[in-house]
C-alpha cells in the first residue's frame, strides 16, 4: 500500500524533477513551507506538521512530536525553503513521514538550494524519539 502511495506522489505532476524517488521507496523533494501546525495528542500523528506543495499538489509532512522538534532545534517558519526526505504513510499518500529535514536558502537566480542544517528524524529502525529497550550486549 505504501508503494502505491509513493507511485501516486512520484507521478502526480509532470515536473518529476521536483521529486526524486530514492532506493527503498523513499522520496526527496525541495519546497517552501506554506503552513506550520501542531496536531494535538489523541489524533493520528500528533506533533509538528508542515504543509507544503510539491508539483502543485498539497502535502502534509509529519516532522516529529513537538518536544523532540524543540529539543533538537527543528525550526521552520512559513516561507522557509526545505528539503524533505521521507515516505508516504500507508493509506494516506498525501501525508509524508519525514526521515530528515534540511533547512536552507534557495537562490532562484541560479536554481540552487544551499543547505544550512539537516536534522535526522528517523532511521531504518524507526523514529529517533522512541527509546529503545534493547539489552546492551
HUFENCOR-V761684 format. One record per pair of residues at least 12 apart in sequence whose C-alpha atoms are under 7 Angstrom apart, sorted by the first residue. I is the first residue (numbers start at 0). J is the second residue. If there is no record, write none. Layout:
I_J ; I_J
//
This chain:
0_89 ; 0_90 ; 1_87 ; 1_88 ; 1_89 ; 2_24 ; 4_87 ; 4_91 ; 4_92 ; 5_87 ; 5_92 ; 8_92 ; 12_54 ; 14_54 ; 17_29 ; 17_54 ; 24_86 ; 25_84 ; 25_85 ; 25_86 ; 26_84 ; 26_85 ; 26_86 ; 27_83 ; 27_84 ; 27_85 ; 28_82 ; 28_83 ; 28_84 ; 29_81 ; 29_82 ; 29_83 ; 30_51 ; 30_52 ; 30_53 ; 30_80 ; 30_81 ; 30_82 ; 31_51 ; 31_78 ; 31_79 ; 31_80 ; 31_81 ; 32_49 ; 32_50 ; 32_51 ; 32_76 ; 32_77 ; 32_78 ; 32_79 ; 32_80 ; 33_50 ; 33_51 ; 33_77 ; 33_78 ; 34_49 ; 34_50 ; 34_77 ; 35_48 ; 35_49 ; 35_50 ; 35_76 ; 35_77 ; 36_48 ; 36_49 ; 45_64 ; 46_63 ; 46_64 ; 46_65 ; 47_61 ; 47_62 ; 47_63 ; 47_64 ; 47_65 ; 48_60 ; 48_61 ; 48_62 ; 49_61 ; 58_93 ; 58_94 ; 59_93 ; 59_94 ; 59_95 ; 60_94 ; 60_95 ; 60_96 ; 60_97 ; 61_94 ; 61_95 ; 61_96 ; 61_97 ; 62_96 ; 62_97 ; 67_128 ; 80_102 ; 80_103 ; 80_104 ; 80_105 ; 81_100 ; 81_101 ; 81_102 ; 81_103 ; 82_100 ; 82_101 ; 82_102 ; 83_97 ; 83_99 ; 83_100 ; 83_101 ; 84_97 ; 84_98 ; 84_99 ; 84_100 ; 85_97 ; 85_98 ; 85_99 ; 97_120 ; 98_119 ; 98_120 ; 98_121 ; 98_122 ; 99_117 ; 99_118 ; 99_119 ; 99_120 ; 99_121 ; 100_117 ; 100_118 ; 100_119 ; 101_114 ; 101_116 ; 101_117 ; 101_118 ; 102_114 ; 102_115 ; 102_116 ; 102_117 ; 103_115 ; 103_116
//
